[in-house]
Amino acid sequence: MGEQLKQLFQNLPDIVPSAGLAGMVFRRIQKEEAEKLRRQLWFSRLAALASVAAAALAIMTFGNELVHSEFAKMLSLSFSDLNIIAGNWGDYLQSLMETFPTLTVIGLLIPLFALFISASSYASLNEHRHKYI
């Protein structure tokens, strides 16, 4: 059986690809790369838009939280009772740090960080855009 298979494969004619096959393959690869780049650019734009919307919401939330927090009330003391604050500045600064809305600031920084990442991604993809599109 083994000899028959060897002889069968030896008797097969050589397959010669057509002349334009290499060009067709490279054009198809280039077209696929261009489509991939378009999808990545679209996703990057969408991520930037979502990040801007989330950042706007976070800024509004941060502003609202800051205005209604104890931090704002403590900070307003520095404009009205400056003599009392000057005498107890250490305790006053500690109270300011304790009442600062840290979680809201973190909630503000996350969408801003996502915006910077998506903008960076878009910029790097846009550099490669001229190759394919």
Secondary structure, DSSP 8 states (H G I E B T S, - for coil): -HHHHHHHHHTS------TTHHHHHHHHHHHHHHHHHHHHHHHHHHHHHHHHHHHHHHHHHHHHHHHTSHHHHHHHHHHH-HHHHHHTHHHHHHHHHHHS-HHHHHHHHHHHHHHHHHHHHHHHHHHHHHHH-
